[in-house]
Amino acid sequence: MQADEKTRNLAKRLRRRMSRPETLLWQELRANRLDGLHMRRQHPIGPYVLDFFCASVKLAIEVDGGAHDIPGRRERDAERTAWLGSRGVRTLRVPGHVVENDINRVLTRIREAVEICRQRPEVGP
């Protein structure tokens, strides 16, 4: 699932200006810190840039901030999730305020999602 040059360049820019919740979560995920899982940040895939991606289990982790509450955004998020799902990638969405206030809860949710991906590698509706 290659991304075009425009999407790859956007991913590079986004890596330099991650949100506070993304930065906090990245500190816990980088360098295989979470159970030895290799995570990528601001990973381009097709027309999208994923906040975090674990290729070994095909899991996208999206940190949702206030922008996800604006009109039309939820529909676009649903389209994105469906597009990824049709390519075998599961999506875990976590609110940014939860990352900031209870990082351990988020890490637990990621571990649970990874386990589900390992048990049921197929993505369905």
Backbone as a printed PyTorch tensor [residue, N CA C, xyz], in Angstrom:
tensor([[[  0.8430,  -1.1850,   0.0000],
         [  0.0000,   0.0000,   0.0000],
         [  0.8820,   1.2410,   0.0000]],

        [[  1.4490,   1.4900,  -1.1190],
         [  2.3320,   2.6390,  -1.2530],
         [  1.5470,   3.9450,  -1.2100]],

        [[  2.1840,   4.9560,  -0.7000],
         [  1.6060,   6.2990,  -0.6880],
         [  2.3080,   7.1250,  -1.7680]],

        [[  1.5920,   8.0940,  -2.2830],
         [  2.2180,   8.9550,  -3.2900],
         [  3.1680,   9.9420,  -2.6080]],

        [[  3.9260,  10.6550,  -3.4160],
         [  4.9450,  11.5670,  -2.8850],
         [  4.3350,  12.6710,  -2.0100]],

        [[  3.1780,  13.1730,  -2.4100],
         [  2.5140,  14.2200,  -1.6390],
         [  2.1790,  13.7240,  -0.2220]],

        [[  1.6660,  12.5100,  -0.1120],
         [  1.3150,  11.9400,   1.1900],
         [  2.5680,  11.6570,   2.0030]],

        [[  3.6150,  11.1710,   1.3630],
         [  4.8780,  10.9180,   2.0810],
         [  5.4680,  12.2190,   2.6190]],

        [[  5.4070,  13.2970,   1.8340],
         [  5.9180,  14.5940,   2.2970],
         [  5.0820,  15.1310,   3.4500]],

        [[  3.7610,  14.9340,   3.3800],
         [  2.8990,  15.3460,   4.4860],
         [  3.2730,  14.5890,   5.7570]],

        [[  3.5240,  13.2990,   5.6410],
         [  3.9090,  12.4940,   6.8010],
         [  5.1920,  13.0400,   7.4410]],

        [[  6.1480,  13.4280,   6.6300],
         [  7.3990,  13.9970,   7.1570],
         [  7.1260,  15.2770,   7.9400]],

        [[  6.2640,  16.1300,   7.3840],
         [  5.9270,  17.3800,   8.0890],
         [  5.2020,  17.0900,   9.4010]],

        [[  4.2940,  16.1340,   9.3700],
         [  3.5290,  15.8050,  10.5810],
         [  4.4130,  15.2130,  11.6690]],

        [[  5.4690,  14.5170,  11.3030],
         [  6.3930,  13.9680,  12.3050],
         [  7.0780,  15.0960,  13.0790]],

        [[  7.2950,  16.2110,  12.4070],
         [  7.9710,  17.3410,  13.0590],
         [  7.0360,  18.1520,  13.9410]],

        [[  5.7090,  18.0140,  13.7630],
         [  4.7880,  18.8060,  14.5730],
         [  3.6280,  17.9650,  15.0980]],

        [[  4.0090,  16.9390,  15.8320],
         [  3.0030,  16.0760,  16.4370],
         [  2.3080,  16.8080,  17.5830]],

        [[  1.0570,  16.4370,  17.8180],
         [  0.3160,  17.0340,  18.9320],
         [  0.8740,  16.5210,  20.2590]],

        [[  0.5210,  17.2050,  21.3410],
         [  0.9980,  16.7660,  22.6580],
         [  0.5880,  15.3210,  22.9620]],

        [[ -0.6880,  14.9300,  22.7470],
         [ -1.0380,  13.5310,  23.0100],
         [ -0.2530,  12.5510,  22.1340]],

        [[ -0.0330,  12.9080,  20.8670],
         [  0.7490,  12.0290,  19.9900],
         [  2.1770,  11.8910,  20.5130]],

        [[  2.7620,  13.0020,  20.9490],
         [  4.1310,  12.9710,  21.4760],
         [  4.2110,  12.1130,  22.7250]],

        [[  3.2390,  12.2640,  23.6290],
         [  3.2200,  11.4510,  24.8540],
         [  3.1120,   9.9620,  24.5220]],

        [[  2.2360,   9.6280,  23.5990],
         [  2.0740,   8.2190,  23.2340],
         [  3.3210,   7.6960,  22.5270]],

        [[  3.9220,   8.5140,  21.6790],
         [  5.1270,   8.0930,  20.9700],
         [  6.2490,   7.7600,  21.9530]],

        [[  6.3500,   8.4910,  23.0400],
         [  7.3820,   8.2030,  24.0350],
         [  7.2260,   6.7940,  24.6110]],

        [[  6.0010,   6.2950,  24.6460],
         [  5.7320,   4.9490,  25.1640],
         [  5.8690,   3.8660,  24.0950]],

        [[  5.7330,   4.2460,  22.8310],
         [  5.7260,   3.2610,  21.7480],
         [  7.0560,   3.1360,  21.0220]],

        [[  7.8440,   4.1960,  21.0210],
         [  9.0590,   4.2060,  20.2030],
         [ 10.0700,   3.1750,  20.6820]],

        [[ 10.9490,   2.8100,  19.8010],
         [ 12.0440,   1.8850,  20.1050],
         [ 11.5420,   0.5590,  20.6670]],

        [[ 10.4020,   0.0980,  20.1650],
         [  9.8440,  -1.2050,  20.5530],
         [  9.5710,  -1.3090,  22.0560]],

        [[  9.2730,  -0.1880,  22.7030],
         [  9.0690,  -0.1700,  24.1570],
         [  7.8150,  -0.8920,  24.6140]],

        [[  6.8290,  -0.9910,  23.7630],
         [  5.5900,  -1.6540,  24.1530],
         [  5.6520,  -3.1140,  23.7050]],

        [[  6.0470,  -3.9730,  24.6140],
         [  6.0620,  -5.4220,  24.3740],
         [  6.8730,  -5.8210,  23.1440]],

        [[  7.8660,  -5.0350,  22.8000],
         [  8.7210,  -5.3490,  21.6620],
         [  8.0920,  -5.0870,  20.3030]],

        [[  6.9430,  -4.4210,  20.2870],
         [  6.2540,  -4.1310,  19.0250],
         [  6.9180,  -2.9600,  18.3090]],

        [[  7.1560,  -3.1420,  17.0300],
         [  7.7270,  -2.0500,  16.2420],
         [  6.5890,  -1.1660,  15.7430]],

        [[  6.6030,   0.0770,  16.1580],
         [  5.5790,   1.0380,  15.7460],
         [  6.2190,   2.1140,  14.8820]],

        [[  5.4530,   2.5850,  13.9330],
         [  5.8800,   3.7060,  13.0980],
         [  4.9740,   4.8840,  13.4320]],

        [[  5.5110,   6.0820,  13.3800],
         [  4.6790,   7.2620,  13.6310],
         [  4.4700,   8.0160,  12.3290]],

        [[  3.2940,   8.6370,  12.2240],
         [  2.9390,   9.4070,  11.0350],
         [  3.3090,   8.6170,   9.7780]],

        [[  2.7360,   7.4350,   9.6820],
         [  3.0620,   6.4950,   8.6060],
         [  2.1290,   6.6790,   7.4110]],

        [[  2.6820,   6.9790,   6.2310],
         [  1.8390,   7.1400,   5.0370],
         [  1.4000,   5.7790,   4.5020]],

        [[  0.1200,   5.6890,   4.1680],
         [ -0.4190,   4.4580,   3.5920],
         [ -1.5530,   4.8680,   2.6500]],

        [[ -1.4010,   4.5350,   1.3980],
         [ -2.3880,   4.9760,   0.4060],
         [ -2.5120,   6.4930,   0.4620]],

        [[ -3.7410,   7.0140,   0.5260],
         [ -3.9280,   8.4670,   0.5740],
         [ -3.9030,   9.0530,   1.9890]],

        [[ -3.5900,   8.2340,   2.9880],
         [ -3.6880,   8.6580,   4.3850],
         [ -2.3410,   8.6430,   5.0940]],

        [[ -2.2940,   9.3930,   6.2100],
         [ -1.1590,   9.3430,   7.1170],
         [ -1.7130,   8.8810,   8.4600]],

        [[ -1.2310,   7.7260,   8.9250],
         [ -1.6960,   7.1520,  10.1900],
         [ -0.8580,   7.7210,  11.3290]],

        [[ -1.5050,   8.0340,  12.4500],
         [ -0.7420,   8.5500,  13.5900],
         [  0.3290,   7.5420,  13.9980]],

        [[ -0.0740,   6.2760,  14.1710],
         [  0.8570,   5.1990,  14.5160],
         [  0.4310,   3.9390,  13.7740]],

        [[  1.4100,   3.1010,  13.4220],
         [  1.1050,   1.8870,  12.6830],
         [  2.0290,   0.7770,  13.1190]],

        [[  1.4350,  -0.3830,  13.4120],
         [  2.1890,  -1.5900,  13.7230],
         [  1.9780,  -2.5530,  12.5630]],

        [[  2.9650,  -2.6520,  11.7010],
         [  2.8320,  -3.4550,  10.4790],
         [  2.7030,  -4.9420,  10.7760]],

        [[  3.3590,  -5.4260,  11.8210],
         [  3.3560,  -6.8640,  12.0860],
         [  1.9620,  -7.4130,  12.3670]],

        [[  1.0750,  -6.5760,  12.9000],
         [ -0.2960,  -7.0270,  13.1670],
         [ -1.3270,  -6.2090,  12.3860]],

        [[ -0.8490,  -5.3080,  11.5340],
         [ -1.7160,  -4.4480,  10.7130],
         [ -2.7040,  -3.6720,  11.5780]],

        [[ -2.1480,  -2.9070,  12.5170],
         [ -2.9600,  -2.1040,  13.4300],
         [ -2.5910,  -0.6290,  13.2940]],

        [[ -3.5950,   0.1900,  13.0010],
         [ -3.4410,   1.6490,  12.9790],
         [ -3.9710,   2.1780,  14.2970]],

        [[ -3.2520,   3.1160,  14.8870],
         [ -3.6830,   3.7670,  16.1180],
         [ -3.8360,   5.2410,  15.8110]],

        [[ -5.0490,   5.7370,  15.9800],
         [ -5.3550,   7.1280,  15.6880],
         [ -5.6800,   7.8620,  16.9820]],

        [[ -4.9880,   8.9680,  17.2340],
         [ -5.2370,   9.8090,  18.4010],
         [ -6.1560,  10.9330,  17.9490]],

        [[ -7.3760,  10.9190,  18.4610],
         [ -8.3830,  11.8890,  18.0520],
         [ -8.4020,  13.0890,  18.9810]],

        [[ -8.1540,  14.2610,  18.4170],
         [ -8.2300,  15.5120,  19.1600],
         [ -9.5330,  16.2190,  18.8590]],

        [[ -9.6200,  17.4770,  19.2210],
         [-10.8250,  18.2680,  19.0380],
         [-11.2660,  18.3960,  17.5990]],

        [[-10.3440,  18.3280,  16.6600],
         [-10.6920,  18.4590,  15.2430],
         [-11.6110,  17.3400,  14.7770]],

        [[-11.6350,  16.2430,  15.4960],
         [-12.4730,  15.1150,  15.1010],
         [-13.9360,  15.3290,  15.4680]],

        [[-14.2340,  16.4350,  16.1430],
         [-15.6090,  16.7490,  16.5100],
         [-16.2780,  17.7300,  15.5420]],

        [[-15.5320,  18.2450,  14.5810],
         [-16.1300,  19.2180,  13.6630],
         [-17.0480,  18.4930,  12.6770]],

        [[-18.0430,  19.1800,  12.1490],
         [-18.9990,  18.5480,  11.2300],
         [-18.2990,  17.8930,  10.0350]],

        [[-18.7200,  16.6840,   9.7410],
         [-18.1780,  15.9500,   8.6040],
         [-16.9530,  15.1240,   8.9170]],

        [[-16.2920,  15.4220,  10.0060],
         [-15.0430,  14.7170,  10.3190],
         [-15.2890,  13.2510,  10.6770]],

        [[-16.3400,  12.9930,  11.4180],
         [-16.6290,  11.5990,  11.8020],
         [-16.9020,  10.7460,  10.5660]],

        [[-17.5840,  11.3260,   9.5990],
         [-17.8580,  10.5980,   8.3680],
         [-16.5580,  10.2960,   7.6200]],

        [[-15.6630,  11.2800,   7.5620],
         [-14.3670,  11.0550,   6.9020],
         [-13.5490,  10.0110,   7.6590]],

        [[-13.6160,  10.0580,   8.9990],
         [-12.9130,   9.0490,   9.8020],
         [-13.4630,   7.6570,   9.5080]],

        [[-14.7850,   7.5500,   9.3740],
         [-15.4200,   6.2590,   9.0740],
         [-14.9930,   5.7600,   7.6930]],

        [[-14.9160,   6.6560,   6.7270],
         [-14.4570,   6.2830,   5.3830],
         [-13.0180,   5.7790,   5.4260]],

        [[-12.1990,   6.4660,   6.1680],
         [-10.7920,   6.0880,   6.3130],
         [-10.6720,   4.7140,   6.9530]],

        [[-11.4350,   4.4890,   8.0390],
         [-11.4190,   3.2040,   8.7320],
         [-11.8710,   2.0920,   7.7890]],

        [[-12.9130,   2.3540,   7.0010],
         [-13.3980,   1.3590,   6.0500],
         [-12.3540,   1.0740,   4.9710]],

        [[-11.7170,   2.1270,   4.4680],
         [-10.6890,   1.9540,   3.4420],
         [ -9.5530,   1.0940,   3.9850]],

        [[ -9.0990,   1.3980,   5.1910],
         [ -8.0240,   0.6190,   5.8050],
         [ -8.4680,  -0.8220,   6.0390]],

        [[ -9.6870,  -0.9850,   6.5550],
         [-10.2100,  -2.3210,   6.8170],
         [-10.2860,  -3.1740,   5.5600]],

        [[-10.6310,  -2.5570,   4.4450],
         [-10.7010,  -3.3050,   3.1900],
         [ -9.3270,  -3.7730,   2.7300]],

        [[ -8.2980,  -3.2340,   3.3280],
         [ -6.9190,  -3.6310,   3.0200],
         [ -6.2790,  -4.3990,   4.1640]],

        [[ -7.1180,  -4.8610,   5.1030],
         [ -6.6220,  -5.7130,   6.1820],
         [ -6.0540,  -4.9870,   7.3780]],

        [[ -6.2600,  -3.6800,   7.4710],
         [ -5.7200,  -2.8970,   8.5850],
         [ -6.8570,  -2.5470,   9.5480]],

        [[ -6.6880,  -2.9030,  10.8000],
         [ -7.6600,  -2.5230,  11.8330],
         [ -7.2730,  -1.1550,  12.3860]],

        [[ -8.2710,  -0.4220,  12.8650],
         [ -8.0270,   0.9140,  13.4110],
         [ -8.4940,   0.9830,  14.8540]],

        [[ -7.6230,   1.4610,  15.7200],
         [ -7.9650,   1.7410,  17.1130],
         [ -7.9320,   3.2550,  17.2770]],

        [[ -9.0550,   3.8350,  17.6720],
         [ -9.1400,   5.2810,  17.8890],
         [ -9.1110,   5.5370,  19.3930]],

        [[ -8.2480,   6.4610,  19.8080],
         [ -8.1890,   6.8470,  21.2150],
         [ -8.2810,   8.3630,  21.3180]],

        [[ -9.1060,   8.8590,  22.2160],
         [ -9.2060,  10.3110,  22.3960],
         [ -7.9060,  10.8870,  22.9560]],

        [[ -7.5090,  12.0390,  22.4600],
         [ -6.2870,  12.6890,  22.9290],
         [ -6.3040,  12.9780,  24.4120]],

        [[ -7.4580,  13.3730,  24.9550],
         [ -7.5090,  13.6910,  26.3840],
         [ -7.2860,  12.4450,  27.2440]],

        [[ -7.6360,  11.2640,  26.7380],
         [ -7.3710,  10.0330,  27.4830],
         [ -5.8730,   9.7340,  27.4740]],

        [[ -5.2220,   9.9690,  26.3420],
         [ -3.7680,   9.7880,  26.2730],
         [ -3.1000,  10.6710,  27.3150]],

        [[ -3.5410,  11.9130,  27.4170],
         [ -2.9230,  12.8480,  28.3620],
         [ -3.2150,  12.5160,  29.8200]],

        [[ -4.4030,  11.9790,  30.0860],
         [ -4.8210,  11.7640,  31.4700],
         [ -4.6370,  10.3500,  31.9930]],

        [[ -4.5550,   9.3680,  31.0990],
         [ -4.4550,   7.9740,  31.5490],
         [ -3.7310,   7.1300,  30.4950]],

        [[ -2.4490,   7.4020,  30.3380],
         [ -1.6520,   6.7260,  29.3110],
         [ -1.6500,   5.2150,  29.5140]],

        [[ -1.6850,   4.7580,  30.7690],
         [ -1.6880,   3.3130,  31.0190],
         [ -2.9490,   2.6520,  30.4690]],

        [[ -4.0680,   3.3320,  30.5660],
         [ -5.3180,   2.8190,  29.9890],
         [ -5.1950,   2.6720,  28.4800]],

        [[ -4.5660,   3.6460,  27.8450],
         [ -4.3700,   3.6010,  26.3970],
         [ -3.4390,   2.4490,  26.0240]],

        [[ -2.3670,   2.2720,  26.7700],
         [ -1.4360,   1.1790,  26.4770],
         [ -2.1270,  -0.1760,  26.6320]],

        [[ -3.0030,  -0.2870,  27.6240],
         [ -3.7740,  -1.5200,  27.8060],
         [ -4.6800,  -1.7610,  26.6060]],

        [[ -5.3420,  -0.7170,  26.1320],
         [ -6.2150,  -0.8510,  24.9590],
         [ -5.4150,  -1.2590,  23.7250]],

        [[ -4.2080,  -0.7190,  23.5790],
         [ -3.3640,  -1.0920,  22.4390],
         [ -2.9780,  -2.5630,  22.5470]],

        [[ -2.5740,  -3.0010,  23.7400],
         [ -2.2260,  -4.4150,  23.9290],
         [ -3.4090,  -5.3250,  23.5920]],

        [[ -4.6010,  -4.9320,  24.0210],
         [ -5.7990,  -5.7190,  23.7240],
         [ -6.0600,  -5.7690,  22.2240]],

        [[ -5.9100,  -4.6460,  21.5470],
         [ -6.1210,  -4.5990,  20.1000],
         [ -5.0940,  -5.4640,  19.3700]],

        [[ -3.8530,  -5.4270,  19.8210],
         [ -2.8070,  -6.2620,  19.2190],
         [ -3.1660,  -7.7310,  19.3720]],

        [[ -3.6310,  -8.1110,  20.5520],
         [ -4.0040,  -9.5030,  20.7970],
         [ -5.1570,  -9.9290,  19.8860]],

        [[ -6.1370,  -9.0600,  19.7150],
         [ -7.2570,  -9.3610,  18.8070],
         [ -6.7440,  -9.5360,  17.3830]],

        [[ -5.8470,  -8.6610,  16.9660],
         [ -5.2780,  -8.7680,  15.6160],
         [ -4.5280, -10.0870,  15.4390]],

        [[ -3.8360, -10.5140,  16.4590],
         [ -3.0850, -11.7740,  16.3750],
         [ -4.0210, -12.9830,  16.3440]],

        [[ -5.1050, -12.9210,  17.1010],
         [ -6.0460, -14.0360,  17.1590],
         [ -6.9120, -14.1210,  15.9090]],

        [[ -7.3020, -12.9600,  15.3920],
         [ -8.1790, -12.9130,  14.2150],
         [ -7.5720, -11.9640,  13.2030]],

        [[ -6.6280, -12.4430,  12.4150],
         [ -5.9400, -11.5550,  11.4840],
         [ -6.8360, -10.9830,  10.3820]],

        [[ -7.9670, -11.6220,  10.1140],
         [ -8.8500, -11.0880,   9.0880],
         [ -9.6100,  -9.8850,   9.6420]],

        [[ -9.9160,  -8.9600,   8.7750],
         [-10.6750,  -7.7910,   9.1620],
         [-12.0570,  -7.9400,   8.5570]],

        [[-13.0530,  -7.7820,   9.3680],
         [-14.4230,  -7.9020,   8.8760],
         [-15.2440,  -6.7100,   9.2960]],

        [[-16.5020,  -6.7090,   8.9080],
         [-17.3700,  -5.5870,   9.2510],
         [-17.6220,  -5.4920,  10.7310]]])
